[in-house]
Amino acid sequence: MPEVEDATLTFATGQLRVWGTDPEGLLEQLQAVADKVEPEAVISPLVRSKSVQKEDEEEEHALLPLFAGAALLVIARFMLPEGVPALAGYCAAYLLLGWRVLKAAGTNLLRGQLFDENFLMSVATIGAFAIGEYPEAVGVMLFYQIGEYFEDMAVERSRSHIMEAMDLRPQSVLLVQPDGSELPIPAETAQMGDRIVVRPGDRVPLDGRIVRGESQIDTSPVTGEPVPVSVHPGEDVVSGCVNLSGLLTVEVEQPLETSMVTRILESVENAAAAKPRIDRFITRFSRVYTPIVVVLAALVAVVPSLLDGHWAGHVKTACTFLVISCPCALVLSVPLAFFAGIGAASKQNILFKGGSAMEALAKVDTVVMDKTGTVTKGEFRLQKLLPVEGVEEARLLALAAGCEIHSSHPIARSICVAAEEQGISPVAFTSLKEHSGKGMEAEGVLCGSRALLAEQGVELPQLPPSAGAEVLVSENGRYLGALVISDTIKPEAEQAVKALHSMNLSTVMLTGDRAESAQAVAKAVGIGQVHAALLPQQKVERLGELRKAGHCTVFVGDGINDAPVLAGADVGAAMGSGADAAIEAADVVYLTNSLSAISESIRIGRRADRVAKENVAFALAVKLLVILMGLLGRPNLWLAVFADSGVAMLCVLNSVRILWKRS
């Protein structure tokens, strides 16, 4: 029985949501309660099976037609007597393996999409039946299904890893009851005016106004700004942000369907809809190859027949030509090239959601990335001490650490950590006073923002713009200096950007953070262009400008605010530690959270694309030779078989090299 994570009992008066861990008895117990309370109550379990079980079931369903079709082919070829019994076996195998191809060809034909791989395979295999080459017709469909199966298997395996990396907790809120108790309810059922509790560490589920409690809010998932914001009663908070410290009671001002998170997800859908569909390589190839083959076959059938009148013989030659030219090796080897690429990438903890994403990544010329959580770790560190003349750095740090020692704010913690690492003991103050959102005061010492020191009458010198958050310190009205705290750049970031530039790729940063911080990080790692202080929709607009200029882009991000631009880029790549919305919108997921994975994924994508084209060139060269021999009246059956099956196997071996050879 699949694992039951929670269930909802629906009564005439409302819903009761229950969480449980007993997979055997939870549903039965709930139904028993429902029967006693209300005979017509409906129990609606939210059931999630284990990903491995689902994956195995899907693979089993995909393999059944393959095995059955292959078995019928063998039976018809070697066990059934020639004539009607064998023909019936071939027809059954052909329909079992090829009905999807025939259906797709018919559907596309009605839509005016004539020349694709489905149409060519349909015409060629029907021609094979017309001239009595039944095994050839069934073999083409069998090889095609094998190729599709391998690519689908790679995609499903990759998706199962992605699902394991995502946070799948149910979206719920803690509703404050009239008696003060808290009741978990689905987020979509909360209404305007309801009061909900947001605990430390929880993500704010709905837009609202704080009515009780004070805390620090991490707004980076929505705005990209890494510095937490102090919030107090009367201030607004938006969904998607993370409550870092205090317990908050929030009055709902926007229901789920109009909250910030929903608006961002709608932007994701709009961006994804506006994103041009990337056709598979074999589809693009077939648009050129198919009309050429069909026209040549028609000429082979018509022109000689008009000259000598032997229509039957020349039509049979044309059908033979179609069978020989059918891209059996192509429809198998091209998906296998990308299957091998997906497998090679997964060994590097790079997960692709499909072969088309890998094809698109091979054509990328511009890498666009977010800052916080992508180029940086999202962790604050003390970067600089800027004491005035006559003040020691150790003294400045000791005073600041003494003021911040009891604070849970990330900036305060970074100051205390820096003092501990340098072996500096914080000054022991007997009394501390917090100036909300501005800083701390302790026995004549002020530690906080410029606004705090200015309102206390401290004369400040002209300070240059800072690339990070500034914490200013004064003692008895005298300014002592400043501490600069900023997000920590990932250690591999500079080398990763150099690797991208060595591959002739341009680099661009799109971030919601302040311009000074963004410029400093970009300069440190070598990113070419920077666009800062952007809202999610503005990121999409900037990306659209790059694409209109003719650039093929990959965007790398991790936050909820990155989801729309991830969906709108030619290729979206998400860090594995990022938000669910970002992972869902992305085409590629980097489980390592390392920037070096970008260049590695592009190398693998380019190599898979190159191998696919090598396979096509080799298969076409052999087929061309066989076709010419057929047109000259010297068709060789064994050479024709090699042009199909032999070339397919050689292309498979060429594709498998991707798994072991580094790009």
GUNU-114625 format. One record per residue (C-alpha): residue number from 1; chain; x, y, z. Coordinates in nm, 3 decimals, padded with zeros to 5 digits. Example, Ala and Ser with C-alpha at 12.3 -4.5 7.8 and 13.67 -1.06 7.14 Angstrom:
REM GUNU-114625
 firo kolmar       x       y       z
    1      A  01.230 -00.450  00.780
    2      A  01.367 -00.106  00.714
REM end
This chain:
REM GUNU-114625
 firo kolmar       x       y       z
    1      A  00.000  00.000  00.000
    2      A  00.146  00.343 -00.088
    3      A  00.249  00.576  00.190
    4      A -00.035  00.798  00.309
    5      A  00.100  01.138  00.406
    6      A -00.227  01.309  00.497
    7      A -00.598  01.287  00.430
    8      A -00.898  01.514  00.422
    9      A -01.246  01.431  00.553
   10      A -01.510  01.638  00.373
   11      A -01.831  01.697  00.569
   12      A -02.132  01.912  00.495
   13      A -01.999  02.163  00.748
   14      A -01.641  02.173  00.625
   15      A -01.319  01.977  00.615
   16      A -01.099  01.809  00.874
   17      A -00.741  01.748  00.768
   18      A -00.544  01.474  00.945
   19      A -00.175  01.386  00.930
   20      A -00.055  01.036  01.009
   21      A  00.228  00.788  00.965
   22      A  00.050  00.451  00.983
   23      A  00.021  00.336  00.620
   24      A -00.190  00.032  00.703
   25      A -00.455  00.172  00.934
   26      A -00.491  00.545  00.875
   27      A -00.747  00.529  00.594
   28      A -00.957  00.267  00.770
   29      A -00.962  00.469  01.093
   30      A -01.057  00.787  00.910
   31      A -01.338  00.615  00.723
   32      A -01.470  00.467  01.049
   33      A -01.479  00.816  01.203
   34      A -01.650  00.954  00.894
   35      A -01.918  00.682  00.903
   36      A -02.000  00.754  01.269
   37      A -02.005  01.131  01.239
   38      A -02.178  01.163  00.905
   39      A -02.284  00.863  00.693
   40      A -02.229  01.039  00.361
   41      A -01.890  01.188  00.447
   42      A -01.635  01.160  00.169
   43      A -01.277  01.067  00.251
   44      A -01.019  01.211  00.012
   45      A -00.669  01.076  00.080
   46      A -00.364  01.254 -00.055
   47      A -00.149  00.956 -00.145
   48      A  00.205  00.965 -00.277
   49      A  00.364  00.637 -00.384
   50      A  00.732  00.590 -00.358
   51      A  00.912  00.723 -00.667
   52      A  01.091  00.394 -00.725
   53      A  00.762  00.201 -00.738
   54      A  00.612  00.448 -00.983
   55      A  00.924  00.442 -01.197
   56      A  00.923  00.060 -01.211
   57      A  00.554  00.052 -01.308
   58      A  00.609  00.303 -01.591
   59      A  00.907  00.108 -01.723
   60      A  00.706 -00.214 -01.709
   61      A  00.419 -00.061 -01.910
   62      A  00.665  00.076 -02.169
   63      A  00.842 -00.259 -02.210
   64      A  00.529 -00.472 -02.263
   65      A  00.459 -00.356 -02.622
   66      A  00.830 -00.388 -02.706
   67      A  00.858 -00.747 -02.584
   68      A  00.523 -00.845 -02.732
   69      A  00.603 -00.691 -03.071
   70      A  00.949 -00.846 -03.082
   71      A  00.805 -01.187 -02.986
   72      A  00.540 -01.165 -03.258
   73      A  00.808 -01.075 -03.513
   74      A  01.015 -01.382 -03.420
   75      A  00.707 -01.607 -03.423
   76      A  00.593 -01.482 -03.764
   77      A  00.943 -01.508 -03.912
   78      A  01.049 -01.850 -03.785
   79      A  00.747 -02.039 -03.650
   80      A  00.440 -01.965 -03.861
   81      A  00.394 -02.107 -04.210
   82      A  00.425 -01.865 -04.499
   83      A  00.111 -01.708 -04.631
   84      A -00.185 -01.583 -04.431
   85      A -00.065 -01.705 -04.084
   86      A  00.275 -01.534 -04.115
   87      A  00.117 -01.220 -04.262
   88      A -00.128 -01.205 -03.971
   89      A  00.163 -01.231 -03.726
   90      A  00.353 -00.953 -03.902
   91      A  00.045 -00.730 -03.910
   92      A -00.019 -00.784 -03.540
   93      A  00.343 -00.704 -03.453
   94      A  00.341 -00.398 -03.683
   95      A  00.024 -00.252 -03.533
   96      A  00.136 -00.321 -03.176
   97      A  00.469 -00.145 -03.230
   98      A  00.371  00.122 -03.479
   99      A  00.019  00.237 -03.401
  100      A  00.146  00.548 -03.222
  101      A  00.361  00.640 -03.522
  102      A  00.072  00.586 -03.764
  103      A -00.161  00.790 -03.543
  104      A  00.093  01.074 -03.514
  105      A  00.148  01.075 -03.890
  106      A -00.228  01.091 -03.954
  107      A -00.282  01.366 -03.697
  108      A  00.006  01.574 -03.832
  109      A -00.119  01.522 -04.186
  110      A -00.457  01.668 -04.092
  111      A -00.280  01.965 -03.935
  112      A -00.073  02.025 -04.247
  113      A  00.250  01.899 -04.089
  114      A  00.346  01.656 -04.361
  115      A  00.720  01.601 -04.352
  116      A  00.836  01.451 -04.025
  117      A  00.987  01.121 -03.911
  118      A  00.641  00.973 -03.844
  119      A  00.526  01.033 -04.201
  120      A  00.844  00.888 -04.355
  121      A  00.833  00.576 -04.137
  122      A  00.465  00.526 -04.214
  123      A  00.514  00.558 -04.591
  124      A  00.827  00.340 -04.592
  125      A  00.677  00.062 -04.381
  126      A  00.352  00.057 -04.578
  127      A  00.567  00.037 -04.892
  128      A  00.754 -00.254 -04.739
  129      A  00.425 -00.436 -04.687
  130      A  00.333 -00.358 -05.047
  131      A  00.643 -00.535 -05.182
  132      A  00.630 -00.821 -04.932
  133      A  00.918 -00.708 -04.706
  134      A  00.719 -00.764 -04.388
  135      A  01.015 -00.814 -04.147
  136      A  01.163 -00.483 -04.268
  137      A  00.839 -00.296 -04.188
  138      A  00.811 -00.444 -03.839
  139      A  01.186 -00.399 -03.774
  140      A  01.171 -00.024 -03.846
  141      A  00.896  00.025 -03.587
  142      A  01.076 -00.198 -03.337
  143      A  01.400  00.000 -03.362
  144      A  01.212  00.327 -03.329
  145      A  01.035  00.213 -03.012
  146      A  01.365  00.094 -02.863
  147      A  01.520  00.436 -02.922
  148      A  01.222  00.615 -02.771
  149      A  01.224  00.382 -02.471
  150      A  01.589  00.451 -02.392
  151      A  01.542  00.827 -02.404
  152      A  01.221  00.814 -02.197
  153      A  01.394  00.591 -01.941
  154      A  01.678  00.843 -01.904
  155      A  01.431  01.127 -01.859
  156      A  01.225  00.941 -01.598
  157      A  01.533  00.844 -01.399
  158      A  01.647  01.204 -01.404
  159      A  01.304  01.327 -01.293
  160      A  01.289  01.079 -01.006
  161      A  01.619  01.217 -00.873
  162      A  01.482  01.569 -00.906
  163      A  01.166  01.480 -00.714
  164      A  01.376  01.336 -00.434
  165      A  01.569  01.666 -00.417
  166      A  01.251  01.871 -00.384
  167      A  01.066  01.957 -00.066
  168      A  00.725  01.788 -00.097
  169      A  00.568  01.896  00.232
  170      A  00.196  01.980  00.200
  171      A  00.109  02.350  00.169
  172      A -00.081  02.432  00.487
  173      A -00.125  02.716  00.735
  174      A -00.188  02.734  01.110
  175      A -00.521  02.910  01.154
  176      A -00.577  03.093  01.488
  177      A -00.915  02.985  01.629
  178      A -01.143  03.217  01.834
  179      A -01.032  03.037  02.152
  180      A -00.665  03.098  02.066
  181      A -00.587  02.745  01.957
  182      A -00.417  02.668  01.627
  183      A -00.574  02.451  01.354
  184      A -00.381  02.330  01.047
  185      A -00.580  02.395  00.728
  186      A -00.493  02.386  00.356
  187      A -00.349  02.719  00.246
  188      A -00.606  02.753 -00.033
  189      A -00.893  02.754  00.220
  190      A -00.763  03.055  00.418
  191      A -00.970  03.372  00.364
  192      A -00.903  03.745  00.396
  193      A -00.918  03.847  00.760
  194      A -00.809  03.507  00.891
  195      A -00.520  03.512  01.136
  196      A -00.242  03.259  01.084
  197      A  00.071  03.171  01.279
  198      A  00.411  03.171  01.107
  199      A  00.671  02.990  01.316
  200      A  01.048  03.053  01.302
  201      A  01.191  02.872  01.001
  202      A  00.857  02.859  00.817
  203      A  00.792  03.016  00.479
  204      A  00.524  03.287  00.484
  205      A  00.235  03.114  00.302
  206      A  00.009  03.413  00.226
  207      A  00.037  03.790  00.186
  208      A -00.070  03.969  00.502
  209      A -00.007  04.219  00.781
  210      A  00.168  04.137  01.109
  211      A -00.064  04.178  01.410
  212      A  00.160  04.022  01.677
  213      A  00.530  03.945  01.715
  214      A  00.862  04.072  01.582
  215      A  01.112  03.889  01.369
  216      A  01.370  03.894  01.093
  217      A  01.240  03.803  00.746
  218      A  01.455  03.657  00.469
  219      A  01.316  03.817  00.154
  220      A  01.583  03.676 -00.080
  221      A  01.355  03.404 -00.229
  222      A  01.130  03.681 -00.365
  223      A  01.352  03.990 -00.404
  224      A  01.703  03.845 -00.417
  225      A  01.813  04.085 -00.139
  226      A  02.026  03.873  00.099
  227      A  02.008  04.103  00.404
  228      A  01.717  04.000  00.633
  229      A  01.455  04.263  00.708
  230      A  01.324  04.345  01.057
  231      A  00.944  04.333  01.076
  232      A  00.705  04.450  01.347
  233      A  00.328  04.469  01.408
  234      A  00.154  04.675  01.141
  235      A  00.403  04.590  00.865
  236      A  00.322  04.386  00.556
  237      A  00.482  04.054  00.465
  238      A  00.454  03.868  00.135
  239      A  00.431  03.497  00.069
  240      A  00.750  03.317 -00.023
  241      A  00.967  03.495  00.234
  242      A  01.112  03.298  00.527
  243      A  01.056  03.383  00.894
  244      A  01.398  03.356  01.059
  245      A  01.349  03.417  01.429
  246      A  01.034  03.529  01.612
  247      A  00.683  03.382  01.622
  248      A  00.449  03.592  01.406
  249      A  00.073  03.621  01.387
  250      A -00.029  03.746  01.042
  251      A -00.369  03.868  00.928
  252      A -00.435  03.741  00.574
  253      A -00.480  04.024  00.322
  254      A -00.464  03.818  00.004
  255      A -00.594  03.462 -00.044
  256      A -00.369  03.204 -00.205
  257      A -00.490  03.270 -00.560
  258      A -00.378  03.637 -00.547
  259      A -00.074  03.613 -00.315
  260      A  00.280  03.686 -00.430
  261      A  00.377  03.319 -00.471
  262      A  00.076  03.254 -00.696
  263      A  00.153  03.562 -00.905
  264      A  00.510  03.440 -00.949
  265      A  00.391  03.094 -01.051
  266      A  00.153  03.254 -01.302
  267      A  00.451  03.442 -01.441
  268      A  00.624  03.104 -01.473
  269      A  00.333  02.969 -01.677
  270      A  00.324  03.279 -01.898
  271      A  00.699  03.269 -01.954
  272      A  00.687  02.899 -02.034
  273      A  00.400  02.956 -02.280
  274      A  00.594  03.233 -02.455
  275      A  00.904  03.016 -02.477
  276      A  00.945  02.880 -02.832
  277      A  00.914  02.503 -02.856
  278      A  01.245  02.338 -02.940
  279      A  01.196  02.060 -03.192
  280      A  01.401  01.746 -03.153
  281      A  01.698  01.703 -03.386
  282      A  01.541  01.405 -03.563
  283      A  01.226  01.614 -03.631
  284      A  01.423  01.903 -03.779
  285      A  01.628  01.659 -03.986
  286      A  01.314  01.483 -04.113
  287      A  01.169  01.808 -04.246
  288      A  01.452  01.817 -04.497
  289      A  01.516  01.446 -04.548
  290      A  01.154  01.329 -04.586
  291      A  01.047  01.549 -04.881
  292      A  01.369  01.465 -05.067
  293      A  01.312  01.090 -05.022
  294      A  00.942  01.108 -05.113
  295      A  01.006  01.316 -05.425
  296      A  01.287  01.085 -05.539
  297      A  01.067  00.777 -05.483
  298      A  00.789  00.938 -05.687
  299      A  01.035  01.016 -05.967
  300      A  01.167  00.657 -05.960
  301      A  00.811  00.527 -05.996
  302      A  00.678  00.775 -06.255
  303      A  00.958  00.882 -06.491
  304      A  01.079  00.536 -06.607
  305      A  00.719  00.413 -06.624
  306      A  00.627  00.693 -06.862
  307      A  00.918  00.594 -07.085
  308      A  00.870  00.216 -07.100
  309      A  00.520  00.159 -06.959
  310      A  00.630 -00.099 -06.697
  311      A  00.449  00.059 -06.406
  312      A  00.441 -00.245 -06.175
  313      A  00.816 -00.301 -06.180
  314      A  00.908  00.064 -06.129
  315      A  00.655  00.115 -05.849
  316      A  00.805 -00.187 -05.672
  317      A  01.153 -00.033 -05.718
  318      A  01.023  00.293 -05.569
  319      A  00.883  00.106 -05.267
  320      A  01.220 -00.070 -05.226
  321      A  01.385  00.271 -05.240
  322      A  01.156  00.396 -04.961
  323      A  01.236  00.094 -04.744
  324      A  01.611  00.136 -04.791
  325      A  01.594  00.511 -04.722
  326      A  01.384  00.477 -04.405
  327      A  01.590  00.629 -04.122
  328      A  01.589  00.326 -03.892
  329      A  01.944  00.391 -03.771
  330      A  01.864  00.759 -03.723
  331      A  01.552  00.715 -03.512
  332      A  01.745  00.480 -03.284
  333      A  02.088  00.641 -03.266
  334      A  01.988  01.006 -03.221
  335      A  01.777  00.947 -02.905
  336      A  02.051  00.715 -02.776
  337      A  02.311  00.990 -02.813
  338      A  02.109  01.212 -02.580
  339      A  02.026  00.918 -02.354
  340      A  02.401  00.862 -02.309
  341      A  02.447  01.235 -02.250
  342      A  02.181  01.235 -01.977
  343      A  02.352  00.934 -01.818
  344      A  02.696  01.098 -01.830
  345      A  02.553  01.415 -01.675
  346      A  02.380  01.225 -01.394
  347      A  02.720  01.084 -01.292
  348      A  02.821  01.446 -01.230
  349      A  02.498  01.511 -01.033
  350      A  02.359  01.711 -01.326
  351      A  01.999  01.609 -01.397
  352      A  01.831  01.681 -01.731
  353      A  01.454  01.667 -01.773
  354      A  01.477  01.562 -02.137
  355      A  01.688  01.530 -02.449
  356      A  01.549  01.854 -02.596
  357      A  01.699  02.048 -02.302
  358      A  02.037  01.893 -02.378
  359      A  02.002  01.982 -02.747
  360      A  01.920  02.343 -02.656
  361      A  02.208  02.363 -02.409
  362      A  02.452  02.267 -02.686
  363      A  02.354  02.586 -02.872
  364      A  02.380  02.825 -02.576
  365      A  02.609  03.127 -02.621
  366      A  02.514  03.333 -02.314
  367      A  02.505  03.221 -01.949
  368      A  02.276  03.436 -01.732
  369      A  02.281  03.384 -01.357
  370      A  02.132  03.505 -01.033
  371      A  02.359  03.624 -00.750
  372      A  02.234  03.515 -00.408
  373      A  02.248  03.137 -00.366
  374      A  02.394  03.089 -00.713
  375      A  02.720  03.283 -00.734
  376      A  02.723  03.334 -00.357
  377      A  02.650  03.097 -00.070
  378      A  02.381  03.308  00.093
  379      A  02.597  03.318  00.409
  380      A  02.718  03.645  00.563
  381      A  03.081  03.698  00.656
  382      A  03.275  03.996  00.790
  383      A  03.470  04.126  00.490
  384      A  03.635  04.447  00.615
  385      A  03.708  04.645  00.932
  386      A  03.732  05.021  00.868
  387      A  03.839  05.187  01.197
  388      A  03.917  05.560  01.210
  389      A  04.272  05.666  01.285
  390      A  04.378  05.582  01.638
  391      A  04.126  05.298  01.684
  392      A  04.248  04.939  01.669
  393      A  04.061  04.687  01.459
  394      A  04.043  04.449  01.757
  395      A  03.878  04.716  01.971
  396      A  03.623  04.796  01.699
  397      A  03.534  04.428  01.655
  398      A  03.516  04.363  02.030
  399      A  03.267  04.648  02.082
  400      A  03.050  04.537  01.789
  401      A  03.051  04.173  01.903
  402      A  02.959  04.278  02.256
  403      A  02.655  04.464  02.126
  404      A  02.545  04.183  01.890
  405      A  02.623  03.880  02.106
  406      A  02.260  03.806  02.194
  407      A  02.113  03.876  01.849
  408      A  02.009  03.600  01.607
  409      A  02.028  03.827  01.301
  410      A  02.261  03.679  01.035
  411      A  02.469  03.998  01.022
  412      A  02.503  04.001  01.401
  413      A  02.602  03.635  01.400
  414      A  02.867  03.700  01.134
  415      A  03.026  03.967  01.358
  416      A  03.036  03.732  01.657
  417      A  03.176  03.448  01.445
  418      A  03.450  03.677  01.311
  419      A  03.546  03.779  01.666
  420      A  03.557  03.416  01.776
  421      A  03.773  03.316  01.477
  422      A  04.020  03.596  01.552
  423      A  04.032  03.512  01.922
  424      A  03.881  03.846  02.026
  425      A  03.660  03.848  02.337
  426      A  03.341  04.059  02.303
  427      A  03.310  04.348  02.545
  428      A  03.084  04.241  02.832
  429      A  02.800  04.494  02.861
  430      A  02.563  04.483  03.155
  431      A  02.270  04.635  02.967
  432      A  02.163  04.628  02.603
  433      A  01.889  04.824  02.426
  434      A  01.758  04.742  02.081
  435      A  01.658  05.016  01.838
  436      A  01.412  04.829  01.622
  437      A  01.543  04.774  01.270
  438      A  01.839  05.005  01.325
  439      A  02.083  04.850  01.572
  440      A  02.188  04.813  01.935
  441      A  02.286  05.049  02.217
  442      A  02.502  04.941  02.513
  443      A  02.639  05.177  02.782
  444      A  02.725  05.464  02.548
  445      A  02.816  05.238  02.254
  446      A  02.603  05.245  01.941
  447      A  02.627  04.964  01.685
  448      A  02.404  04.972  01.377
  449      A  02.300  05.168  01.073
  450      A  02.390  05.521  00.967
  451      A  02.036  05.626  01.057
  452      A  02.083  05.512  01.419
  453      A  02.408  05.701  01.470
  454      A  02.277  06.011  01.293
  455      A  01.960  06.034  01.503
  456      A  02.173  05.999  01.820
  457      A  02.379  06.302  01.712
  458      A  02.698  06.121  01.612
  459      A  02.892  06.315  01.348
  460      A  02.975  06.082  01.060
  461      A  03.250  06.127  00.803
  462      A  03.181  06.102  00.428
  463      A  03.176  05.727  00.372
  464      A  03.218  05.572  00.024
  465      A  02.942  05.342 -00.112
  466      A  02.980  04.994  00.029
  467      A  02.953  04.664 -00.158
  468      A  02.798  04.503  00.149
  469      A  02.595  04.578  00.459
  470      A  02.754  04.841  00.684
  471      A  02.753  04.825  01.064
  472      A  02.876  05.152  01.216
  473      A  03.014  05.182  01.572
  474      A  03.041  05.485  01.798
  475      A  03.135  05.530  02.164
  476      A  03.020  05.824  02.377
  477      A  02.919  06.020  02.066
  478      A  03.248  05.959  01.880
  479      A  03.248  05.764  01.555
  480      A  03.495  05.473  01.574
  481      A  03.459  05.299  01.240
  482      A  03.257  05.055  01.031
  483      A  03.233  04.685  00.964
  484      A  03.143  04.565  00.614
  485      A  02.951  04.238  00.599
  486      A  02.849  04.073  00.275
  487      A  02.742  03.744  00.129
  488      A  03.021  03.491  00.073
  489      A  03.120  03.416 -00.285
  490      A  03.138  03.045 -00.365
  491      A  03.505  02.938 -00.373
  492      A  03.478  02.786 -00.722
  493      A  03.291  03.084 -00.873
  494      A  03.588  03.265 -01.026
  495      A  03.729  02.952 -01.193
  496      A  03.381  02.851 -01.308
  497      A  03.328  03.186 -01.483
  498      A  03.673  03.162 -01.643
  499      A  03.580  02.817 -01.774
  500      A  03.265  02.963 -01.931
  501      A  03.463  03.241 -02.098
  502      A  03.714  02.985 -02.230
  503      A  03.419  02.816 -02.406
  504      A  03.338  03.147 -02.583
  505      A  03.031  03.203 -02.366
  506      A  02.917  03.547 -02.249
  507      A  02.817  03.592 -01.884
  508      A  02.540  03.814 -01.743
  509      A  02.407  03.862 -01.389
  510      A  02.040  03.940 -01.319
  511      A  01.968  03.999 -00.951
  512      A  01.722  04.166 -00.718
  513      A  02.008  04.269 -00.488
  514      A  02.152  04.621 -00.458
  515      A  02.365  04.749 -00.746
  516      A  02.675  04.800 -00.526
  517      A  02.671  04.441 -00.398
  518      A  02.598  04.298 -00.741
  519      A  02.877  04.495 -00.907
  520      A  03.127  04.391 -00.639
  521      A  03.045  04.021 -00.676
  522      A  03.048  04.038 -01.056
  523      A  03.387  04.211 -01.054
  524      A  03.531  03.957 -00.811
  525      A  03.435  03.656 -01.025
  526      A  03.463  03.815 -01.370
  527      A  03.099  03.830 -01.486
  528      A  03.063  04.055 -01.791
  529      A  02.728  04.236 -01.753
  530      A  02.526  04.317 -01.441
  531      A  02.162  04.421 -01.402
  532      A  02.061  04.473 -01.038
  533      A  01.755  04.563 -00.825
  534      A  01.524  04.364 -01.054
  535      A  01.184  04.221 -00.966
  536      A  01.095  03.876 -01.108
  537      A  00.908  04.017 -01.409
  538      A  01.193  04.259 -01.481
  539      A  01.432  03.966 -01.495
  540      A  01.209  03.807 -01.759
  541      A  01.210  04.133 -01.957
  542      A  01.590  04.159 -01.944
  543      A  01.623  03.801 -02.058
  544      A  01.378  03.871 -02.339
  545      A  01.600  04.156 -02.457
  546      A  01.898  03.922 -02.475
  547      A  01.701  03.669 -02.676
  548      A  01.567  03.936 -02.913
  549      A  01.929  04.033 -02.976
  550      A  01.985  03.681 -03.109
  551      A  02.142  03.518 -02.803
  552      A  02.064  03.161 -02.698
  553      A  02.053  03.172 -02.319
  554      A  02.075  02.948 -02.016
  555      A  01.961  03.103 -01.688
  556      A  02.090  02.966 -01.358
  557      A  01.905  03.047 -01.035
  558      A  01.766  02.904 -00.715
  559      A  01.490  03.122 -00.568
  560      A  01.115  03.154 -00.611
  561      A  01.181  03.489 -00.778
  562      A  01.392  03.306 -01.039
  563      A  01.114  03.067 -01.144
  564      A  00.961  03.291 -01.417
  565      A  01.294  03.360 -01.584
  566      A  01.394  02.992 -01.553
  567      A  01.077  02.899 -01.741
  568      A  01.131  03.169 -02.003
  569      A  01.497  03.102 -02.085
  570      A  01.600  02.878 -02.374
  571      A  01.735  02.652 -02.099
  572      A  01.656  02.697 -01.728
  573      A  01.902  02.551 -01.475
  574      A  01.827  02.540 -01.102
  575      A  02.052  02.474 -00.805
  576      A  01.941  02.157 -00.625
  577      A  01.913  02.338 -00.292
  578      A  01.681  02.598 -00.441
  579      A  01.309  02.655 -00.404
  580      A  01.056  02.399 -00.528
  581      A  00.919  02.647 -00.782
  582      A  01.266  02.702 -00.929
  583      A  01.337  02.328 -00.958
  584      A  00.995  02.268 -01.114
  585      A  01.043  02.545 -01.373
  586      A  01.397  02.441 -01.470
  587      A  01.507  02.210 -01.752
  588      A  01.829  02.113 -01.571
  589      A  01.903  02.072 -01.198
  590      A  02.255  02.096 -01.049
  591      A  02.248  01.885 -00.734
  592      A  02.606  01.986 -00.647
  593      A  02.502  02.356 -00.616
  594      A  02.839  02.432 -00.779
  595      A  02.887  02.686 -01.059
  596      A  03.138  02.451 -01.221
  597      A  02.840  02.229 -01.312
  598      A  02.732  02.490 -01.570
  599      A  03.034  02.446 -01.795
  600      A  03.030  02.070 -01.741
  601      A  02.665  02.043 -01.848
  602      A  02.728  02.253 -02.159
  603      A  03.029  02.036 -02.251
  604      A  02.820  01.720 -02.218
  605      A  02.535  01.878 -02.417
  606      A  02.772  01.982 -02.695
  607      A  02.928  01.638 -02.706
  608      A  02.591  01.461 -02.724
  609      A  02.483  01.694 -03.002
  610      A  02.809  01.630 -03.188
  611      A  02.775  01.252 -03.154
  612      A  02.414  01.269 -03.279
  613      A  02.531  01.454 -03.589
  614      A  02.815  01.206 -03.640
  615      A  02.562  00.924 -03.630
  616      A  02.342  01.099 -03.884
  617      A  02.633  01.166 -04.122
  618      A  02.755  00.806 -04.103
  619      A  02.407  00.658 -04.149
  620      A  02.334  00.885 -04.445
  621      A  02.662  00.800 -04.615
  622      A  02.595  00.426 -04.598
  623      A  02.231  00.468 -04.700
  624      A  02.329  00.685 -04.995
  625      A  02.561  00.411 -05.119
  626      A  02.288  00.147 -05.092
  627      A  02.029  00.376 -05.253
  628      A  02.256  00.445 -05.550
  629      A  02.313  00.073 -05.595
  630      A  01.938  00.017 -05.582
  631      A  01.873  00.287 -05.843
  632      A  02.134  00.127 -06.070
  633      A  01.947 -00.200 -06.049
  634      A  02.195 -00.373 -05.820
  635      A  02.027 -00.377 -05.480
  636      A  02.209 -00.602 -05.233
  637      A  01.979 -00.737 -04.960
  638      A  02.260 -00.796 -04.712
  639      A  02.401 -00.450 -04.773
  640      A  02.053 -00.306 -04.723
  641      A  02.022 -00.494 -04.393
  642      A  02.361 -00.354 -04.287
  643      A  02.246 -00.004 -04.387
  644      A  01.964 -00.044 -04.135
  645      A  02.056 -00.276 -03.850
  646      A  02.435 -00.275 -03.883
  647      A  02.463  00.102 -03.903
  648      A  02.220  00.134 -03.611
  649      A  02.440 -00.085 -03.392
  650      A  02.755  00.108 -03.488
  651      A  02.577  00.434 -03.404
  652      A  02.472  00.290 -03.070
  653      A  02.835  00.206 -02.988
  654      A  02.937  00.557 -03.091
  655      A  02.672  00.702 -02.858
  656      A  02.780  00.488 -02.564
  657      A  03.126  00.651 -02.577
  658      A  02.972  00.959 -02.415
  659      A  02.926  00.765 -02.091
  660      A  03.298  00.704 -02.048
  661      A  03.480  00.970 -02.244
  662      A  03.504  01.310 -02.087
  663      A  03.411  01.606 -02.310
REM end
